[in-house]
Amino acid sequence: MGKTKRKSIPITPQALDSLAAPLQALQNLLGQFDQQGVIIGGIAASFLGTPRYTVDLDAVFLLSIEDLPKFLEMAAQQGIEPRIADAIAFARQSRVLLLKHVASGTAIDISLGMLPFEVEMIERSQMFDLGGIQLRLPTSEDLIIMKAVARRPKDLEDIRAIVAKQPFLDKKRIRFWLEQFGEALDWPELWREIEKLLLMI
């Protein structure tokens, strides 16, 4: 069982009320977990780039498989529960924990971070105010790196929007990590493809 279709919510000041409760719950969970995570996905892209529609919430936590039972206990305290019966077994295979904020029905996908880049991304993350809610988000550079690796059409649009809004990006950092990922994924042109988008600055 994967994601179910939900009405997309525009990330604008007027519409944030619809996401306020699940976002606050997710940020509270981060606090319980000693801030060892960061909120990504459409929320981060909308704040660091241009507001757009999103379907659910996404985050990366530095979690091992052994952490999951305790993590789910902590999540339950925030009204967040698994949205499939075998969530831990699914996470063992996919390294994604499928959750939901029960009161709102909002889907929350937690990626289990472990890569050096993910550790750095969380160490470099910052608190931002989004409509009165304090959220831990990645830097613009690190969100670009993540979206460059995912490279779906909406990810490329998000990169363009971030570049347009953030003219003083650390291109050396972006290049370093995209060359690393390009080598690991046997995708040597990855950096060059994204460099073209960065030249829009």
C-alpha positions as CSV (number, residue, x, y, z in Angstrom):
1,M,0.0,0.0,0.0
2,G,1.4,3.4,-1.0
3,K,0.2,6.9,-0.9
4,T,-3.5,7.6,-1.4
5,K,-4.7,10.6,-3.4
6,R,-5.5,13.7,-1.3
7,K,-6.5,17.2,-2.2
8,S,-3.4,19.3,-2.8
9,I,-3.1,22.3,-0.4
10,P,-1.5,25.6,-1.7
11,I,1.2,26.7,0.6
12,T,0.1,30.3,1.1
13,P,-0.5,32.3,4.3
14,Q,-4.2,31.9,3.7
15,A,-4.1,28.1,3.4
16,L,-1.6,27.3,6.1
17,D,-4.3,26.8,8.6
18,S,-5.1,23.5,6.8
19,L,-1.6,22.2,7.5
20,A,-0.9,23.9,10.8
21,A,-1.8,21.0,13.0
22,P,0.2,18.2,11.2
23,L,3.2,20.6,10.7
24,Q,3.3,21.4,14.3
25,A,3.0,17.8,15.3
26,L,5.8,16.9,12.9
27,Q,8.0,19.7,14.3
28,N,7.2,18.6,17.8
29,L,8.3,15.1,16.9
30,L,11.6,16.5,15.6
31,G,12.0,18.3,19.0
32,Q,11.4,15.0,20.8
33,F,14.0,13.4,18.6
34,D,16.7,16.0,19.5
35,Q,16.2,17.8,16.2
36,Q,17.8,14.9,14.3
37,G,15.8,15.5,11.2
38,V,14.6,18.1,8.8
39,I,11.3,18.8,6.9
40,I,11.6,18.6,3.1
41,G,9.2,18.2,0.2
42,G,6.6,20.7,-0.9
43,I,6.7,22.7,2.4
44,A,10.4,23.4,2.1
45,A,10.2,24.0,-1.6
46,S,7.4,26.5,-1.1
47,F,9.2,28.4,1.6
48,L,12.6,28.5,-0.1
49,G,11.3,28.9,-3.6
50,T,7.7,29.7,-4.9
51,P,4.5,28.6,-3.0
52,R,3.0,25.6,-4.8
53,Y,0.6,22.8,-4.2
54,T,1.6,19.8,-2.1
55,V,-0.1,16.5,-1.3
56,D,1.5,15.5,2.0
57,L,4.4,16.2,4.4
58,D,7.9,14.8,4.0
59,A,10.9,14.7,6.3
60,V,14.3,13.0,6.7
61,F,15.2,11.7,10.2
62,L,18.5,10.1,11.2
63,L,16.9,6.8,12.1
64,S,18.1,3.3,12.2
65,I,15.7,0.3,11.9
66,E,16.4,-0.4,15.5
67,D,15.1,3.1,16.4
68,L,11.7,2.6,14.8
69,P,9.6,1.0,17.6
70,K,10.6,3.8,20.0
71,F,10.2,6.4,17.3
72,L,6.6,5.2,16.7
73,E,5.9,5.6,20.4
74,M,7.1,9.2,20.3
75,A,5.1,9.8,17.1
76,A,1.9,8.5,18.7
77,Q,2.3,11.1,21.5
78,Q,2.0,13.8,18.7
79,G,-1.1,12.1,17.1
80,I,1.0,10.5,14.3
81,E,0.5,6.9,13.5
82,P,1.4,4.3,10.8
83,R,-0.9,4.5,7.8
84,I,-0.2,0.9,6.8
85,A,-0.3,-2.3,9.0
86,D,3.3,-3.4,8.4
87,A,5.0,0.1,8.5
88,I,8.2,-1.2,10.1
89,A,8.6,-4.0,7.6
90,F,8.0,-1.6,4.7
91,A,10.6,0.8,6.2
92,R,13.2,-2.0,6.4
93,Q,12.8,-2.6,2.6
94,S,12.3,1.0,1.4
95,R,13.9,3.1,4.2
96,V,10.6,5.2,4.2
97,L,8.2,5.1,7.1
98,L,4.6,5.8,6.0
99,L,2.7,7.7,8.6
100,K,-0.3,10.0,9.0
101,H,-1.5,12.7,11.2
102,V,-4.6,11.1,12.5
103,A,-6.7,14.2,13.2
104,S,-6.2,15.8,9.8
105,G,-5.6,12.6,7.7
106,T,-2.4,14.2,6.3
107,A,0.1,11.7,5.0
108,I,3.6,12.0,6.4
109,D,6.6,10.2,4.8
110,I,9.7,9.9,6.9
111,S,12.9,8.9,5.0
112,L,15.4,7.1,7.2
113,G,18.6,9.1,6.7
114,M,22.1,7.6,6.9
115,L,24.2,9.0,4.1
116,P,27.0,11.5,4.8
117,F,25.1,14.1,2.8
118,E,21.9,13.6,4.9
119,V,23.9,13.9,8.1
120,E,25.4,17.2,6.9
121,M,22.0,18.5,5.6
122,I,20.5,18.0,9.1
123,E,23.6,19.6,10.8
124,R,23.2,22.6,8.5
125,S,19.5,22.9,8.8
126,Q,17.9,26.0,10.2
127,M,14.7,27.1,11.9
128,F,12.3,29.1,9.8
129,D,9.0,30.8,10.6
130,L,6.2,29.6,8.3
131,G,3.0,31.3,9.1
132,G,3.8,31.5,12.8
133,I,5.0,27.9,13.0
134,Q,8.7,27.3,13.7
135,L,9.9,24.6,11.3
136,R,13.3,23.0,10.7
137,L,14.1,23.2,7.0
138,P,17.2,22.4,4.9
139,T,19.3,25.2,3.4
140,S,18.5,26.2,-0.2
141,E,21.6,24.4,-1.5
142,D,20.8,21.1,0.2
143,L,17.2,21.2,-1.0
144,I,18.5,21.7,-4.5
145,I,20.9,18.8,-4.1
146,M,18.0,16.5,-3.0
147,K,15.7,17.6,-5.8
148,A,18.5,17.3,-8.4
149,V,18.9,13.6,-7.4
150,A,15.2,13.0,-7.5
151,R,14.9,14.9,-10.8
152,R,11.2,14.6,-11.4
153,P,9.6,17.5,-13.5
154,K,8.3,19.1,-10.3
155,D,11.7,18.9,-8.7
156,L,13.3,20.7,-11.6
157,E,10.6,23.4,-11.3
158,D,11.3,23.7,-7.6
159,I,15.0,24.1,-8.4
160,R,14.2,26.9,-10.9
161,A,12.1,28.6,-8.3
162,I,14.7,28.4,-5.5
163,V,17.4,29.7,-7.9
164,A,15.2,32.7,-8.8
165,K,14.5,33.5,-5.2
166,Q,18.0,32.8,-3.7
167,P,20.6,34.5,-5.9
168,F,23.6,33.9,-3.6
169,L,23.7,30.2,-3.6
170,D,26.9,28.2,-2.6
171,K,27.4,26.6,-6.1
172,K,30.6,24.9,-4.9
173,R,28.7,22.9,-2.4
174,I,26.0,22.0,-4.9
175,R,28.6,20.9,-7.4
176,F,30.6,18.9,-4.9
177,W,27.6,16.8,-3.8
178,L,26.1,16.4,-7.2
179,E,29.4,15.1,-8.6
180,Q,29.5,12.7,-5.6
181,F,26.0,11.5,-6.3
182,G,26.7,11.4,-10.1
183,E,29.6,9.1,-9.5
184,A,27.7,6.8,-7.1
185,L,24.7,6.6,-9.4
186,D,26.7,6.3,-12.6
187,W,25.2,9.5,-13.8
188,P,28.2,11.7,-14.7
189,E,26.1,14.4,-16.4
190,L,24.1,15.1,-13.3
191,W,26.0,18.2,-12.2
192,R,26.2,19.6,-15.7
193,E,22.4,19.3,-16.1
194,I,21.7,21.2,-12.9
195,E,24.5,23.7,-13.5
196,K,22.4,25.0,-16.5
197,L,19.6,25.8,-14.0
198,L,22.0,27.6,-11.7
199,L,23.2,29.8,-14.5
200,M,19.8,31.4,-14.4
201,I,21.0,33.4,-11.5
